[in-house]
Amino acid sequence: MTKTLEKKKELIGKLRDAKKAHRRWVSNAQILMQGVPVKNDQLPLNDTECGFGHWYYGEGQALLAYPVYRKIEAPHTALHATYLQIFDLLFRERKVSLFSRMLGKKAEPTPAELAKAKKLFTVLNAESIRIMGLLDELADLIISMEDTDFENLF
């Protein structure tokens, strides 16, 4: 196996790991929507803090010259912005009566807020699907790259 082929395999492996991190993040967001508590570190709010963002804004920058790579940023940023809207709807501070506070009760999201959060999750999911498609295109591009073009990435 040539050194270039080994490097391509390694890069594809890292791309797959980034995709897995993205899928895990979306799964955690979906679990949160169902009312199951998740740890704060499982749902970073910032697009640079998630596992995928670490790759995209880190090692992935070697692919910055390729339009398909650059197309990923907008839906990824939109996905996180949508998540912030969902998070706000479900977890923002709500006013509760003094009596409820004394009993330790918290105000729950209203049915309208829950419905809006569910609609926003479909937007988040659509952005995720778009990202995954672009990542597949990126993987195809890497696989089909001439050795010299690939070596110039590094």
N, C-alpha and C positions, 0 to 999 in steps of 0.2 A: 504494500500500500504506500502510495506516495505521501510525502509530508503535507502537500496541499490538500489531498483528500482527507487526511487525518484532521487537518485544521477545519475543513468544511464540516466534517462530522461533529467536531467539537462545537462549532458555531451553531449548527442545527440543534444539537443537544441543549445548548444554552437558550436557544429560541423556544424549544419545547418546554423547558423549565419555566421560562417567562410566561408562556401560555398557560401552564398548569397553575402558576401563581395567580394569574388573572382569573381563571375559572374558579379557583378556591375563594378569591375575594368576592366574586359575584355570588357564589354559593352562600358565603357568610352573610352577604347583604340580604339574600332571599330568606335565610333562616331568621334574621332579625325582623324581616317583614312579617314572619309568622309568629312573632312574639317570643321567640326563644332568645334568651340573653346570650350575647357573645362578648368576649373580652375586647377591650378597646384596641389592643394591638392586632386583633383579627380584622378590624375594619378601619384602616387609616383613612382619614378624610382627604388628605392631600395627594394629588396625583404623582408626586415624586416619592412619596413614602411607601406606597404599596410595593409588593414584590415585583410586579411587572414594571412599575415606574423606576425601580432601582436598576433594572436591566436596560430599559429604554433610555433613561437619562445617564446611564453609565456606559457599560460595554457596548450597548447597541448603537451608540453614537458613531461607531466605525462605519455604519451603514447610512449615515446622514446624506450622502450624495445621491441616494436613490429615492425617487419620488414616492414609491410605495411605502417606504419607511416614514417619510415626512407626513404622509396622509394619516398615519396612526395617531398622531398627537391630538388632533382636534376631537375625534370621538372619545379618546381616552380622557381628555380634559372635561368634555361634556358629561361623560359617565360619572366622574367624581362630582361635578357641579350638581347633577341630578341627584346623586346620593345625598349631598348636603341638604337639598330640599326635602328629601324623604326623611332624613334624620331630624330635621327641624320640625316637620309635621308630627313625627312620632314621639320625640323626646324633649321638645322645648319645655321650659318652665311654664306651668299653667297655674293660675290663681285657684286656690282651694280655700274653702271656709276654714275658720279657726278650729271649729269642731272636727273637721276631717283631718286637719293637721295634727290635732291632739291624738287622734286615733291612728295616726301614722299612714293615712291614706293619701295617695297621690292622684291627681287628676289624670284621667286617661284621655287619649285622643278621641275626638268626636267621630261619629260615623262618616261625616263629610271629609274629615281629615284623613281617615283610614282609606276612604275611596280614592281621594286624590293621591295618597301615597302609593296605592296599588297601580293607578294609572302611570304615575311617574316611574314605578318599577318596570313597567313595560317599555318605557322610553330607555331606561338604563339597560334593560336586556337587549333592546335593538342596537344600542351603541356597542354592547359587548359582542354581539353577533358580527357587527361591522368590523370591529377590531380583529376578531378571530379570522375573518375572511382575508383581511389585509395581511395578517401574519402568515396565513397559508400562501398568499402571493409572494411574500417576502422569502419564505422558505424555498419556494419554487425558483425564485430568482437566484438565490444563493447556490442551489443545486446546479442550475444551468450556467453559472458563471464560468467564463474561461479562467484557467489557472492564473494567468498573469493579472487579470482584473481582480481576482480574489486576493492574490498576494498583495496587491496595491492597497487593500483595505487596511493592512497592518503595516 
